[in-house]
Amino acid sequence: MPMQKKKFQSGEGARYVTRRAALNKLQLSLKDFRTLCIIKGIYPREPAHRRRAQRGKSGIHILYLKKDILFLLHEPMIWKLRDLQVHLNRLRRAKGMHQKDLIKRYANTIPRVAIDHVVKERYPTFIDALRDMDDALTLCCLFSTFPKLKSIPPNLIALCRRLTVEFMHVCIAARALRKVFISIKGIYFQVEIKGQAITWVIPHNYPHEPQKKQEVDFYTMATFADFYSTALGFVNYRLYHNLNLYYPPRLGSYNAERLEEEILEENETSDRVAALNLPLQKTAEDVEDPADAELDLDTFAVDGDESKAEEARKEYEKVRKLKKLFEGLKVFLNREVPREPLVFALRCFGAQVSWDETTFPEGATFPETDETITHQIVDRPDLEKQYISRYYIQPQWVFDCVNARELIPVEKYFIGTPLPPHLSPFTVEYRTQRYVPPEEKALTDPSVIVNKDQELLDEISDNDIEDIEDDKKESEDETMDADDEDLDEFDGEMTEEQLAEIKRKKMKVELGMPEVINKGKLRREHNQMKLLKEKMIQKKYRNLYKSMKSGRMKREKEIKLLKYKRRIHERTSVENKRAEIRARRAQAATLM
């Protein structure tokens, strides 16, 4: 008799292990196990059949793949975590016994858990690292805004701040910015590096609000930040060398004779770098400007497909013009506007930027009294002193110009003017079922807004048009009555042939009876055919079809709701304009 297999020795029962079994296998605490899983990229899995994966046990347990746990078993970082735990226990014991010498020695010799090899393991190529920079930059930007907290090492906060500033300098040097959007969460930026789109969020400058430990797990966030800061450091190093820039960054005014002074003034140097307003020094002077790079035709060599190559060339020309969007502009920032996002957006396209030295003393290159300033960005209702030689605009103009890829007229962005809608450039273009406002259509077709304004003007003056049409109808009715009276007067005097001739001249083609189409019947037949097709769907795809159908209906409902709100908004705006016109007419009549 052949030996029978025991239950749960194969299949899903042998493929998954619980977290408790993983802890026993690795001989780690739960805290160290979480740290190891975050750094190595191991996460819990959801099995297809939970009862089988849990070996017949009821309830819900956290499950991991068994091969992932065996993969962690050979990680050398486990020994470092164990050594760290032993070292912390010794430090804790020395503190309890008040042994100051041991406390000082243990505090200065805490073993460091190196994760450089893990970064190289998780990102075999540089492109793989760039694809995962979205979360890294977002988390590092968030940590750079934190004050000193007990649960987060202070050197980690300073490291995140330094790395994000270095990455923004790379984007400025390469002119890689493509899209910007202001939201409640923060300011979204998207850059394009090596053909990869990287999107991250910079939070608004709000005061830090302390959070409870039950709401936010700062230890887990710090573990992620530790790994992402290491990966971002590798990426910055590679990007700086690709652009022939010194790393760590040196400012363009760097002089070897002032090396000792700048070492002593390390904080001032970091502030000048964080200003984002001074160019970095290059290792070679004959480096080609990234905005003037020539097109490599071999890049677009597609197998006989000239249309794709032509589209790629057009896109390249658009990006080439975008990189020089703000060249020749000299912009001054008022104290109330966010300095760092605006400086980053303006300098990525070649503008010269400055600000008030009282807000940020380092990096200001020209004062407010400079007569060559072309634009001044203000976020207040009025200014006491204004110069005639410059435009005073609101900050949204900068971001809208970047998204439109051209300099938008400044009339709609003057001080105190109601701003136009700030549209998101991150909409899904390939999705057909979505609401597209006229302002978004105007980005590709400016005539849409012109036609919309003409429609509003037509609606404003529709009362006058109705009066004119009523007058026309009355005059036509009068002429028709006069013709009928003339015919009645001459009926007795004319012969039958003359009357027939007059009637022949007034003959006209009358509409015939069209074929009656029963729309309700056609609709019912269409619905019946649709139901028959739905019944023919296989059972394993039926739930998928239902979810797709419900999602489609939900999107249609949202589109209808947004269109309804848009109509109400336009109607109220038209009524307000009519009221303004009537008030002006009444005021003019009283003056006359």
Buried (B, 14 or more C-beta within 10 A) or exposed (E): EEEEEEEBEEEBBEBBBBBEBBBEBBEBEEEBBBBBBBBBEBEEEEBEEBEBBBBEEEEEBEBBBBEBBEEBEEBEBBEBBBEBBEBEEBBEEBBEEEEEEBBEEBEEEEBEBEBEEBBEEBBEEBEEBBBBBBEBBBBBBBBBBBEEBEEBBEEBBEBBBBBBBBBBBBBBBBBBBBBBBBEEEBBBBBBBBBEBBBBBBBEBEEEEEEEEEEEEEBEEBBBBBBBBBBBBBBBBEBBBEEBBBBBEBBBEEBEEEEEEEBEEEEEEBBBBBBBBBBEBBBEEEEEEEEBEEEEEEEEBEEEEEEEEBEEBBEEBEEBBEBBBBBEEBBBBBBEEBBBBBBBBBBBBBBBBBBBBEEEBEBBBEBEBEBEEBBBBBBBEEEEEEEBEEBBBBBBBBBBBBBBBBEEBEBEBBBBEEEEBEBBEBEEEEEEEEBBEEBBBBBBEEEEBBEEBEEEBEEBBEEEEEEEEEEEEEEEEEEEEEEEEEEBEEEEEEBEEEEEEEEEEEEEEEEEEEEEEEEEEEEEEEEEEEEEEEEEEEEEEEEEEEEEEEEEEEEBEEEBEEBEEEEEEEBEEEBEEBBEEEEEEEEEEEEEE
